[in-house]
Amino acid sequence: MDHMSTGIVLILLVCGFLAGLIDSVVGGGGLISIPALLAAGIPVHLLLGSNKLAGTLCSMTSTASFLRSGKIDFRSVRLLVPLSVIGAVAGALTVRQVPSEFLKPLVIVMLIAITIYTLFKKSWGDVSTYSGRSTKIQLIGMLVALVIGFYDGFFGPGTGSFLIFAFLLMGFEFVTAAGNAKVLNFASNISSLFTFIAVGSVHYAYGLLLGIPMVIGALVGSRIAIRKGAAYIRPLFITVTMILIGKQLWDLMH
C-alpha cells in the first residue's frame, strides 16, 4: 500500500461520502470521486478501475436500500441485468483499445435533451403510469440495458441519468425509476470492475479508501430519496444532469 498523507486520506473520505450521497440516487458521483482520486495522485492507468471499485460498493449499498424498501420492480429489471452485464464487459474491454473522448459531444446533446424534457414535464415521475411489460417495452428495455451497460463500461458519465430517464419513459415514478436504475447500474459496475481487475487496472487501497465513505453516503442518500420521493429526486436529478453537461462542455473546450 502506498504511503498516503493525512490530507489525502481526508480528501478521499469527505469526497467519498459526498459522491456516495449523490450517486446513490441519480448517479454522477464520478464528478466528485474521479477528481478526488486525481488529487490523491493515483496513477492514471489505475484511475477508472479504482473509481469503479468504489462505485460498485456504492451502487451495491443503494441497491440494497431500495430493495429493502420495495422500490425495485424486479419483474421489469431481472431480464435486463444480463444484458447490462454483457454491455459493460464489452465497454470496459473496448475502452482499452479505442479512446472514449469522441463520445463527449453526443453525451452533451443527450444530457441537454434529458434536462429540457424533464424541466418541461413538471409532474412527470410523480405517479406511476407503468402498465406492465408489453413486448414493445421489453424490447426497448433490453436495448437500453445493453447500450447503457456498454456506455457505462466504456465511458460512464451520466449513466445514472440515462437509466432513470429510460425508466421514467417506461412509466415508472421517480423513486422506482431510481431503484430500477441502481440495479442495472450495479450490474454494469461489478461487471466492468471484474474486467478492470482481470487486466490489473485497480488500486485497491485508493479504491477502498474512497469506497467505504461512499457506502455511508449511499445509505444516507438512498434513505432520504425513499422517504421524500420525487420532491427530492427530481431536483437532484436535474441539478446533477446540468452539472454533468457543464463538466462535459468544459472538458470538450479544454
Secondary structure, 3 states (H helix, E strand, C coil): CCCCCHHHHHHHHHHHHHHHHHHHHHCCCHHHHHHHHHHCCCCHHHHHHHHHHHHHHHHHHHHHHHHHCCCCCHHHHCCCHHHHHHHHHHHHHHCCCCCCHHHHHHHHHHHHHHHHHHHHCCCCCCCCCCCCCCHHHHHHHHHHHHHHHHHHHHCCCCHHHHHHHHHHHCCCCHHHHHHHHHHHHHHHHHHHHHHHHHCCCCCHHHHHHHHHHHHHHHHHHHHHHHHHCHHHHHHHHHHHHHHHHHHHHHHHHC
